[in-house]
Amino acid sequence: MAEVKLPATVRTDFGKGASRRIRRDNRVPAVIYGHGADPKHVSLDGHALWMALKTPNVLINLDIEGKKELVIPKEVQRDPLKGFLIHVDLLAVKKGEKVAVEVPIHTEGDLAPGGNVLEHILNALPVEAEATHIPEGFTVSIEGLEAGHTVRAGDIKLPRGVSLAVEEDAAVLQVVLAQVEAAPEEEAEEGVEAAPAAAPAEEEAAASEG
């Protein structure tokens, strides 16, 4: 599991105005929760935090003005348009302590040929793991799987010390057949073929008018 060391500065000013000033200085406001303690308000270097959060459930060793604190990201808020970090909630953890996290699911291999499509029911698997030994991801082989096959949570091999936080029969991945839609050309041809069927009725109408 990746561990990153980051310095943090204690925040004493709060509110939207204070948060905007922090972000103008290329820093990110954050709050540390956990262990029944009062929340701690800090700010972190924006670029360093951005790089750290590229790793899911990264373990961050904070240096809060000389005091050490282990944390993992709990909730990350980003600008919906530009994607930059707005605010981060951090969970304080201790070595040996178990935490509930969601670990990304990756796939490898190719499905069986014949129009099979893979659906991700879950993009991340809920598990409980030691705070200092959280897996970065789970890799699932989909080689040769055909339509109708379902990969369930219990099918995924977990490292020692990691346990599922969902039912074993919970669907994670599913293989289905691709939906085939009629081509516009085919629909147009069907419309042309149907037109002559109305001709006899038109001839009768013309005769009656005569």
Residue pairs with C-beta under 8 A, 6 or more apart in sequence:
1 57
1 59
1 132
1 133
1 134
1 135
1 136
2 55
2 58
2 59
2 136
3 58
3 59
3 60
3 61
3 132
4 48
4 51
4 52
4 55
4 58
4 59
4 60
4 61
5 60
5 61
5 63
6 44
6 45
6 48
6 49
6 52
6 60
6 61
6 62
6 63
7 44
7 45
7 62
7 63
8 30
8 42
8 43
8 44
8 62
8 63
8 64
8 65
9 27
9 42
9 43
9 44
9 64
9 65
10 40
10 41
10 42
10 64
10 65
11 18
11 22
11 29
11 41
11 42
11 43
12 41
13 21
14 41
18 29
19 29
19 86
19 87
22 28
22 29
22 43
23 29
23 46
23 84
23 86
26 45
26 46
26 47
27 43
27 44
27 45
27 46
28 43
28 44
28 45
28 46
28 49
28 85
28 86
28 87
28 88
29 41
29 42
29 43
29 87
29 88
30 41
30 42
30 43
30 44
30 49
30 87
30 88
30 89
30 90
31 39
31 40
31 41
31 42
31 87
31 88
31 89
31 90
32 39
32 40
32 41
32 42
32 62
32 69
32 71
32 90
32 91
32 92
33 39
33 74
33 89
33 90
33 91
33 92
34 71
34 91
34 92
34 93
35 92
35 94
37 92
40 64
40 69
42 62
42 64
44 88
46 84
46 85
49 85
49 88
50 84
50 85
52 58
52 60
53 73
53 76
53 85
53 88
55 136
56 103
56 104
56 124
56 136
56 137
57 72
57 73
57 101
57 102
57 103
57 134
57 136
58 72
58 73
59 70
59 71
59 72
59 93
59 131
59 132
59 134
60 70
60 71
60 72
60 73
60 90
61 68
61 69
61 70
62 68
62 69
62 70
62 71
62 90
69 92
70 92
70 93
70 94
70 95
70 131
70 132
71 90
71 91
71 92
71 93
72 90
72 91
72 93
72 99
72 101
72 131
72 134
73 88
73 89
73 90
73 91
74 89
74 90
74 91
75 88
75 89
76 85
76 88
76 89
77 85
77 86
77 87
77 88
78 84
78 85
78 86
79 85
79 86
91 99
93 99
93 131
93 132
94 131
95 130
95 131
95 132
96 130
96 131
96 132
97 130
97 131
98 128
98 129
98 130
98 131
99 128
99 129
99 130
99 131
99 134
100 126
100 127
100 128
100 165
101 126
101 127
101 128
101 129
101 134
102 124
102 125
102 126
102 127
103 124
103 125
103 127
103 129
103 134
103 135
103 136
103 137
103 138
104 123
104 124
104 136
104 137
104 138
105 120
105 122
105 123
105 124
105 125
105 137
105 138
105 140
105 156
105 172
105 173
106 137
106 138
106 139
106 140
107 118
107 139
107 140
107 141
107 142
107 173
108 139
108 140
108 141
108 142
108 143
109 141
109 142
109 143
109 144
110 142
110 143
110 144
111 117
111 118
111 142
111 144
111 145
111 146
111 175
112 144
112 145
112 146
114 146
114 147
114 177
115 177
115 178
115 180
116 145
116 146
116 147
116 175
116 176
116 177
116 178
117 175
117 176
117 177
117 178
118 142
118 145
118 173
118 174
118 175
119 173
119 174
119 175
119 176
120 172
120 173
121 171
121 172
121 173
121 174
122 153
122 170
122 171
122 172
122 173
125 138
125 153
125 156
125 164
125 166
125 172
126 164
126 165
126 166
127 135
127 158
127 162
127 163
127 164
127 165
128 162
128 163
128 164
128 165
129 135
129 161
129 162
129 163
130 161
133 159
133 161
133 162
135 158
135 159
135 162
138 156
138 157
138 158
140 151
140 155
140 156
140 172
140 173
142 151
142 173
142 175
145 151
145 175
146 175
147 175
147 176
147 177
148 175
148 176
149 174
149 175
150 171
150 173
150 174
150 175
151 171
151 172
151 173
151 174
152 168
152 169
152 170
152 171
152 172
153 164
153 166
153 167
153 168
153 169
153 170
153 172
154 164
154 168
154 169
155 172
156 172
158 164
